[in-house]
Amino acid sequence: MDEKDNPRSEHYDSSWDDDFDDEDDFDDDDEEKADAFEAAFHRKMAQWKNRNWREWLKQNVTFQFTAIRENDDDDPLGFNEEDNEPFVRGSMMTVLDFGYDDFHEAVLAQVRQGKRKGWVPLADLKVTP
């Protein structure tokens, strides 16, 4: 991994990920700062687009780990953990492996919740150390 991509590195380039949600961070009149942010953002997006995510995940993720499902776009009824349905928003689950949906170009997480196993989009999960 490139040192500029590793958030734990002292050489990490964080200029692209400042969201400017704090008034002290960004002044509307400061076009130079806005241009620098936009350029850094586009550099990072180009780098991510060209990254082989399957290989990167294999090298940088260790299984098993616990995650909570924060989003569930496939659930129009809005089930929550209390509804006793598997893998719904708010559920804590163990991530066992990753899989890939080539049609949708998505990374899926193979998960276990109790005795049940299934697949959920990685983008729906939140992992905290």
Z-matrix of the N, CA and C atoms (Angstrom, degrees):
N
C 1 1.448
C 2 1.525 1 107.93
N 3 1.313 2 115.40 1 136.83
C 4 1.453 3 121.48 2 177.09
C 5 1.530 4 109.27 3 -66.12
N 6 1.327 5 117.31 4 136.86
C 7 1.476 6 121.54 5 -178.10
C 8 1.533 7 111.88 6 -56.73
N 9 1.339 8 117.69 7 -32.57
C 10 1.463 9 120.16 8 -179.01
C 11 1.525 10 112.04 9 -71.24
N 12 1.359 11 117.56 10 -16.36
C 13 1.460 12 121.67 11 -179.26
C 14 1.519 13 112.96 12 -94.38
N 15 1.310 14 117.42 13 -12.79
C 16 1.455 15 121.75 14 -175.77
C 17 1.528 16 109.23 15 -92.16
N 18 1.352 17 117.70 16 109.85
C 19 1.468 18 120.27 17 -178.06
C 20 1.522 19 113.63 18 -60.01
N 21 1.334 20 117.67 19 -18.34
C 22 1.463 21 120.65 20 179.79
C 23 1.527 22 111.75 21 -86.75
N 24 1.323 23 117.72 22 -6.60
C 25 1.453 24 121.90 23 -177.71
C 26 1.528 25 110.61 24 -85.27
N 27 1.325 26 115.78 25 146.77
C 28 1.467 27 118.83 26 176.33
C 29 1.524 28 111.15 27 -70.72
N 30 1.333 29 117.81 28 -13.09
C 31 1.462 30 122.36 29 179.90
C 32 1.522 31 112.42 30 -97.95
N 33 1.337 32 117.94 31 9.03
C 34 1.461 33 122.31 32 -177.21
C 35 1.518 34 110.42 33 -61.39
N 36 1.336 35 115.63 34 132.11
C 37 1.462 36 121.84 35 178.48
C 38 1.523 37 108.21 36 -90.53
N 39 1.325 38 116.94 37 98.27
C 40 1.461 39 120.81 38 -177.84
C 41 1.524 40 112.60 39 -95.26
N 42 1.315 41 117.24 40 5.38
C 43 1.464 42 119.44 41 -175.88
C 44 1.518 43 112.14 42 -62.91
N 45 1.308 44 118.10 43 -27.75
C 46 1.455 45 121.05 44 -177.94
C 47 1.514 46 113.07 45 -78.41
N 48 1.329 47 119.17 46 -22.08
C 49 1.457 48 120.00 47 -171.12
C 50 1.526 49 114.58 48 -104.83
N 51 1.313 50 118.47 49 13.72
C 52 1.465 51 120.68 50 174.79
C 53 1.522 52 107.45 51 -79.06
N 54 1.323 53 117.04 52 119.25
C 55 1.458 54 119.65 53 -175.13
C 56 1.531 55 113.34 54 -87.40
N 57 1.301 56 117.78 55 -2.36
C 58 1.461 57 123.10 56 176.21
C 59 1.528 58 112.12 57 53.84
N 60 1.329 59 117.08 58 36.66
C 61 1.456 60 118.88 59 179.11
C 62 1.530 61 112.27 60 -86.90
N 63 1.290 62 116.85 61 -7.58
C 64 1.453 63 122.08 62 177.82
C 65 1.529 64 107.62 63 -100.69
N 66 1.321 65 117.08 64 130.77
C 67 1.462 66 120.23 65 -177.29
C 68 1.522 67 112.39 66 -57.37
N 69 1.324 68 117.34 67 -29.92
C 70 1.458 69 120.51 68 179.46
C 71 1.528 70 111.88 69 -70.47
N 72 1.344 71 116.72 70 -24.05
C 73 1.462 72 120.83 71 -177.77
C 74 1.523 73 112.93 72 -73.35
N 75 1.319 74 116.93 73 -34.47
C 76 1.451 75 118.95 74 -167.51
C 77 1.518 76 110.91 75 -145.60
N 78 1.285 77 115.22 76 129.61
C 79 1.451 78 122.05 77 176.56
C 80 1.522 79 106.80 78 -109.71
N 81 1.337 80 117.97 79 130.18
C 82 1.461 81 121.65 80 -176.54
C 83 1.527 82 112.96 81 -55.56
N 84 1.321 83 116.87 82 -26.59
C 85 1.462 84 120.42 83 -178.23
C 86 1.524 85 112.39 84 -83.58
N 87 1.302 86 118.25 85 -8.02
C 88 1.446 87 121.80 86 -175.91
C 89 1.533 88 109.89 87 -89.24
N 90 1.337 89 116.67 88 77.34
C 91 1.456 90 121.36 89 -177.08
C 92 1.519 91 112.35 90 -66.70
N 93 1.314 92 116.65 91 -31.36
C 94 1.468 93 119.86 92 179.68
C 95 1.526 94 110.71 93 -62.41
N 96 1.328 95 116.00 94 -43.26
C 97 1.463 96 120.13 95 178.83
C 98 1.527 97 110.71 96 -66.77
N 99 1.322 98 116.58 97 -40.20
C 100 1.460 99 120.63 98 178.61
C 101 1.524 100 110.69 99 -64.48
N 102 1.325 101 117.44 100 -41.43
C 103 1.462 102 121.00 101 178.61
C 104 1.521 103 111.24 102 -64.94
N 105 1.331 104 117.00 103 -39.77
C 106 1.460 105 121.01 104 179.18
C 107 1.527 106 110.04 105 -65.26
N 108 1.327 107 116.90 106 -41.53
C 109 1.461 108 120.66 107 177.52
C 110 1.521 109 110.44 108 -61.93
N 111 1.318 110 117.00 109 -46.96
C 112 1.464 111 120.62 110 -178.33
C 113 1.524 112 111.35 111 -62.41
N 114 1.332 113 117.32 112 -41.76
C 115 1.460 114 121.00 113 178.86
C 116 1.532 115 110.58 114 -63.93
N 117 1.333 116 116.98 115 -43.81
C 118 1.467 117 120.76 116 179.52
C 119 1.525 118 110.42 117 -64.42
N 120 1.323 119 117.12 118 -40.08
C 121 1.457 120 121.70 119 178.74
C 122 1.526 121 110.69 120 -61.72
N 123 1.322 122 116.89 121 -46.03
C 124 1.468 123 120.51 122 -179.36
C 125 1.528 124 111.98 123 -66.98
N 126 1.322 125 117.49 124 -34.92
C 127 1.472 126 120.05 125 175.41
C 128 1.528 127 110.21 126 -62.86
N 129 1.330 128 116.00 127 -45.21
C 130 1.460 129 120.36 128 -178.68
C 131 1.533 130 110.45 129 -65.54
N 132 1.315 131 117.72 130 -42.91
C 133 1.462 132 120.55 131 179.61
C 134 1.529 133 111.15 132 -63.31
N 135 1.328 134 118.00 133 -39.38
C 136 1.467 135 121.11 134 177.40
C 137 1.524 136 110.09 135 -64.22
N 138 1.316 137 116.42 136 -41.21
C 139 1.463 138 120.83 137 178.78
C 140 1.530 139 110.00 138 -63.05
N 141 1.333 140 117.52 139 -45.46
C 142 1.461 141 121.17 140 -179.35
C 143 1.523 142 111.34 141 -65.58
N 144 1.333 143 116.47 142 -37.25
C 145 1.460 144 120.13 143 -179.93
C 146 1.525 145 110.46 144 -62.71
N 147 1.311 146 117.50 145 -36.65
C 148 1.455 147 122.06 146 -177.43
C 149 1.530 148 113.05 147 -85.91
N 150 1.321 149 117.65 148 -9.42
C 151 1.467 150 120.85 149 -177.70
C 152 1.533 151 110.48 150 -72.81
N 153 1.303 152 116.19 151 141.35
C 154 1.452 153 121.78 152 172.84
C 155 1.524 154 106.09 153 -83.72
N 156 1.326 155 116.70 154 94.00
C 157 1.454 156 121.26 155 -173.09
C 158 1.527 157 112.91 156 -64.31
N 159 1.318 158 117.48 157 -35.03
C 160 1.466 159 119.36 158 179.12
C 161 1.521 160 110.22 159 -60.67
N 162 1.315 161 116.38 160 -47.11
C 163 1.459 162 120.86 161 -179.86
C 164 1.527 163 110.93 162 -66.53
N 165 1.336 164 117.58 163 -41.93
C 166 1.463 165 122.18 164 -179.74
C 167 1.521 166 110.60 165 -60.94
N 168 1.332 167 116.84 166 -44.84
C 169 1.460 168 120.39 167 179.99
C 170 1.534 169 111.30 168 -64.18
N 171 1.353 170 116.87 169 -40.08
C 172 1.463 171 120.17 170 178.10
C 173 1.519 172 111.49 171 -59.64
N 174 1.322 173 116.54 172 -38.53
C 175 1.465 174 121.05 173 -176.25
C 176 1.522 175 113.21 174 -81.13
N 177 1.331 176 118.34 175 -23.48
C 178 1.460 177 120.34 176 -169.38
C 179 1.519 178 116.13 177 -117.64
N 180 1.321 179 118.60 178 -2.44
C 181 1.465 180 120.89 179 -178.84
C 182 1.524 181 108.98 180 -119.13
N 183 1.317 182 115.30 181 133.90
C 184 1.459 183 122.22 182 176.97
C 185 1.524 184 108.68 183 -112.04
N 186 1.319 185 116.99 184 129.71
C 187 1.459 186 122.12 185 -179.36
C 188 1.513 187 109.25 186 -98.01
N 189 1.200 188 120.60 187 154.81
C 190 1.436 189 138.23 188 -3.99
C 191 1.514 190 109.25 189 -89.43
N 192 1.328 191 115.34 190 153.07
C 193 1.457 192 119.85 191 174.84
C 194 1.524 193 108.94 192 -148.76
N 195 1.312 194 115.05 193 160.92
C 196 1.456 195 121.63 194 -177.28
C 197 1.520 196 110.18 195 -96.18
N 198 1.328 197 115.13 196 141.06
C 199 1.468 198 121.32 197 178.51
C 200 1.520 199 108.91 198 -141.51
N 201 1.315 200 115.24 199 159.77
C 202 1.466 201 121.93 200 175.81
C 203 1.517 202 107.25 201 -118.11
N 204 1.322 203 115.98 202 134.23
C 205 1.461 204 119.42 203 178.22
C 206 1.515 205 108.70 204 -78.53
N 207 1.326 206 115.57 205 115.29
C 208 1.464 207 121.17 206 -177.64
C 209 1.522 208 112.19 207 -96.24
N 210 1.326 209 117.52 208 -30.50
C 211 1.462 210 121.97 209 -179.02
C 212 1.513 211 108.76 210 -123.88
N 213 1.327 212 115.63 211 155.32
C 214 1.450 213 120.46 212 175.75
C 215 1.526 214 107.88 213 -155.37
N 216 1.318 215 115.77 214 80.99
C 217 1.463 216 120.49 215 -178.27
C 218 1.518 217 112.18 216 -68.44
N 219 1.330 218 117.14 217 -19.08
C 220 1.467 219 120.86 218 -179.61
C 221 1.518 220 112.24 219 -82.83
N 222 1.319 221 117.37 220 -0.35
C 223 1.456 222 120.88 221 -173.54
C 224 1.528 223 110.97 222 -111.55
N 225 1.333 224 117.86 223 86.31
C 226 1.463 225 119.99 224 -178.71
C 227 1.527 226 113.16 225 -69.68
N 228 1.329 227 117.24 226 -18.72
C 229 1.466 228 120.07 227 -178.71
C 230 1.519 229 112.93 228 -84.89
N 231 1.322 230 116.66 229 -12.07
C 232 1.453 231 119.91 230 177.19
C 233 1.511 232 114.48 231 72.60
N 234 1.343 233 118.10 232 36.51
C 235 1.466 234 120.25 233 176.87
C 236 1.517 235 109.44 234 -58.92
N 237 1.297 236 116.09 235 145.65
C 238 1.455 237 122.78 236 174.13
C 239 1.516 238 108.61 237 -123.69
N 240 1.313 239 115.58 238 173.76
C 241 1.458 240 122.53 239 -176.98
C 242 1.534 241 111.90 240 -53.06
N 243 1.320 242 116.88 241 -37.01
C 244 1.461 243 121.00 242 -176.46
C 245 1.529 244 112.68 243 -66.74
N 246 1.336 245 117.82 244 -17.19
C 247 1.463 246 120.98 245 -177.08
C 248 1.519 247 112.87 246 -79.44
N 249 1.339 248 117.77 247 0.97
C 250 1.465 249 123.95 248 176.36
C 251 1.531 250 112.69 249 60.90
N 252 1.308 251 117.19 250 29.81
C 253 1.462 252 122.37 251 173.32
C 254 1.524 253 107.33 252 -100.26
N 255 1.336 254 118.05 253 147.33
C 256 1.470 255 119.39 254 -178.85
C 257 1.527 256 112.43 255 -76.39
N 258 1.310 257 115.47 256 146.17
C 259 1.459 258 124.03 257 169.44
C 260 1.534 259 114.26 258 62.07
N 261 1.323 260 118.26 259 28.74
C 262 1.464 261 120.46 260 -179.39
C 263 1.529 262 110.48 261 -92.49
N 264 1.308 263 114.94 262 169.88
C 265 1.465 264 121.01 263 179.39
C 266 1.522 265 110.45 264 -53.51
N 267 1.336 266 115.55 265 133.09
C 268 1.455 267 121.52 266 -179.28
C 269 1.518 268 113.69 267 92.62
N 270 1.328 269 117.25 268 -10.18
C 271 1.469 270 121.08 269 -178.68
C 272 1.520 271 111.16 270 -77.70
N 273 1.337 272 114.90 271 138.93
C 274 1.462 273 120.65 272 172.81
C 275 1.518 274 107.27 273 -93.63
N 276 1.332 275 116.12 274 134.57
C 277 1.456 276 120.91 275 -178.07
C 278 1.509 277 110.50 276 -144.54
N 279 1.318 278 116.02 277 162.56
C 280 1.457 279 122.52 278 177.87
C 281 1.521 280 108.52 279 -100.21
N 282 1.322 281 116.63 280 125.88
C 283 1.464 282 121.20 281 177.59
C 284 1.518 283 107.54 282 -86.51
N 285 1.338 284 115.34 283 124.69
C 286 1.462 285 122.02 284 -174.99
C 287 1.529 286 112.48 285 -100.41
N 288 1.329 287 116.38 286 -34.25
C 289 1.460 288 121.10 287 -174.33
C 290 1.517 289 108.98 288 -168.06
N 291 1.310 290 116.00 289 171.96
C 292 1.460 291 121.52 290 173.79
C 293 1.512 292 108.96 291 -114.15
N 294 1.304 293 115.42 292 149.10
C 295 1.453 294 123.09 293 173.26
C 296 1.516 295 107.22 294 -134.29
N 297 1.309 296 116.13 295 176.28
C 298 1.454 297 119.35 296 -174.63
C 299 1.516 298 110.32 297 -135.57
N 300 1.311 299 115.56 298 138.16
C 301 1.448 300 122.72 299 174.22
C 302 1.523 301 105.65 300 -106.08
N 303 1.321 302 116.19 301 97.68
C 304 1.460 303 120.02 302 -175.47
C 305 1.526 304 112.56 303 -65.74
N 306 1.317 305 117.50 304 -30.93
C 307 1.461 306 120.50 305 -179.46
C 308 1.528 307 110.76 306 -63.66
N 309 1.324 308 116.60 307 -45.30
C 310 1.465 309 121.05 308 -179.24
C 311 1.528 310 112.72 309 -95.63
N 312 1.338 311 116.73 310 -0.66
C 313 1.464 312 122.31 311 -176.58
C 314 1.523 313 110.77 312 52.55
N 315 1.327 314 115.31 313 50.51
C 316 1.462 315 120.80 314 -176.53
C 317 1.523 316 110.44 315 -120.24
N 318 1.316 317 115.29 316 149.39
C 319 1.461 318 121.29 317 172.38
C 320 1.526 319 106.74 318 -96.03
N 321 1.310 320 115.87 319 128.14
C 322 1.453 321 121.99 320 179.00
C 323 1.519 322 109.50 321 -110.60
N 324 1.302 323 116.22 322 148.47
C 325 1.463 324 121.32 323 177.16
C 326 1.525 325 108.17 324 -108.17
N 327 1.333 326 116.14 325 127.52
C 328 1.457 327 119.97 326 171.32
C 329 1.519 328 105.82 327 -81.46
N 330 1.325 329 116.58 328 124.28
C 331 1.464 330 120.92 329 -173.11
C 332 1.525 331 110.99 330 -126.62
N 333 1.335 332 113.64 331 159.09
C 334 1.451 333 121.15 332 174.02
C 335 1.527 334 107.25 333 -129.12
N 336 1.323 335 114.34 334 133.92
C 337 1.461 336 120.77 335 174.79
C 338 1.526 337 106.06 336 -132.86
N 339 1.325 338 115.17 337 106.03
C 340 1.461 339 119.05 338 -172.65
C 341 1.517 340 108.66 339 67.27
N 342 1.336 341 116.78 340 -125.80
C 343 1.465 342 121.09 341 178.15
C 344 1.525 343 112.72 342 -93.69
N 345 1.313 344 116.96 343 -5.07
C 346 1.463 345 121.22 344 -176.95
C 347 1.525 346 110.92 345 -89.60
N 348 1.333 347 115.22 346 141.77
C 349 1.460 348 121.43 347 174.80
C 350 1.516 349 108.36 348 -122.53
N 351 1.319 350 115.73 349 149.71
C 352 1.455 351 120.20 350 178.44
C 353 1.520 352 110.71 351 -168.74
N 354 1.318 353 115.15 352 -170.05
C 355 1.466 354 121.97 353 -179.18
C 356 1.527 355 109.34 354 -126.50
N 357 1.324 356 116.87 355 136.45
C 358 1.466 357 122.16 356 174.63
C 359 1.530 358 108.03 357 -135.33
N 360 1.323 359 117.60 358 153.30
C 361 1.458 360 119.49 359 176.99
C 362 1.532 361 110.90 360 -63.13
N 363 1.312 362 116.48 361 134.28
C 364 1.455 363 120.62 362 178.63
C 365 1.526 364 110.67 363 -57.61
N 366 1.317 365 117.05 364 -35.29
C 367 1.459 366 121.41 365 -178.80
C 368 1.529 367 113.00 366 -62.98
N 369 1.329 368 118.19 367 -18.70
C 370 1.466 369 121.94 368 179.71
C 371 1.530 370 112.96 369 -83.80
N 372 1.333 371 117.59 370 -9.01
C 373 1.451 372 121.17 371 -172.43
C 374 1.521 373 112.95 372 -100.72
N 375 1.331 374 114.84 373 148.57
C 376 1.459 375 121.94 374 174.03
C 377 1.525 376 107.60 375 -119.85
N 378 1.318 377 114.73 376 129.28
C 379 1.461 378 120.63 377 179.36
C 380 1.527 379 107.42 378 -120.38
N 381 1.317 380 115.80 379 130.25
C 382 1.462 381 119.54 380 176.10
C 383 1.517 382 108.72 381 -122.58
N 384 1.327 383 116.45 382 142.67
C 385 1.472 384 119.54 383 -178.88
C 386 1.519 385 112.26 384 -66.71
